[in-house]
Amino acid sequence: MARLQRVSIYSSILILIYLLVLFEALPIPFIDASVAQEILPVIPWWLLVSFGSYSLWSLGWGVFTFRDCPEAYHELLQEINEAKNDLRSRAVTVD
Amino acid sequence: MNPFASPVSLNMQGQYNTPNTHKYSVILPTYNERKNLPIIIWLLAKVLEEHQLAWEIIIVDDASPDGTQEVAIELARAYGEDKILLKPRAGKLGLGTAYIHGLDFCTGDFVIIMDADFSHHPKFIPQFIRLQQAHNLDIVTGTRYRSTSTPYLSETQPGGVHGWDLKRKLVSRGANFLAATVLNPGVSDLTGSFRLYRLPVLRHIITLTQSRGYVFQMEMMVRARALGYTVGEVPITFVDRIFGESKLGADEVVGYAKGVWQLFKSV
């Protein structure tokens, strides 16, 4: 089963349960009905905002911790020179 | 098959004081790499000989007009016809088919794929091999985004990139975030193409992949994870475009998003 189908099935089930609870077709145990009715309509927006802020944090942190490696560049240039000299002595055309 | 009875092992006995009896094939697809090819071969040969590994390099050249094949023949003469194999093709046929073509001539039991333009440095190959042997992994991939390897290996240095400005880094992180959220691949660098594969694993995955370009690299990794193969990561330093500027256009971004969506639908 492809990922798309798996994700669609899980999200359909969750959305169905959410809608049933929202329209009071299904009761939630241990929570007051009035409290539930205040919280439930807000849940989708809460999910959206949470995902948005997580994404922003993730991108920002990722860019902040992105390492530069100038030493690798300089080392590579030196090795290229070394290689060229060695290869000329082995009868390989470089340049 | 008993690894101690393989031809490589029997030939190596008495020559090398090493427990590693595997042979490592490097597949290098080239197009117009006349200047870079000798140097990358020199670097590869130096690293692999230093670590006393049985190796071979298969150069798959797509009919380069600049004389890449002549240089490859000179290198084969310098290093040995059994070590440097030139397997040319008739035209520019793409990366995936280049690997398939190269795989036909592999005599090793591990395959390393990498770019021939100095963005991937051969010095990381021993670290890949060490990690693979320590945890019996099927695939080891290089990652530019991590500082430590997964699973942990003590001799690794932090990864990084040289030659990218802030915008490029942001695009790269954004693309990776998108792919990670949609596909959950379990690797930090999905578009990287510096990898070590077990030969049968590469053969299996490559018959299943359908996309082209760098989405091809992504698809191989995602399919490998879906099939249950074990993957490890080693941080690498990536020197992008040692001669010139690195460019990323809007078309590529759209193409990338389409590729991720295709993978989402099919794997």
Interface residues (C-beta under 8 A of the other chain):
Chain A: A2 R3 L4 S55 S58 L59 G62 V63 F66 R67 D68 C69 P70 A72 Y73 L76 L77 E79 I80 A83 K84 D86 L87 R90 A91 V92 T93 V94 D95
Chain B: K35 P38 I39 W42 L43 E70 V71 E74 L75 R77 A78 F118 H121 Y145 S147 P158 G159 G160 V161 H162 G163 W164 L166 K169 L170 S172 R173 G174 N176 F177 T181 L183 N184 T237 F238 V239 I242 L263 F264 K265 S266 V267
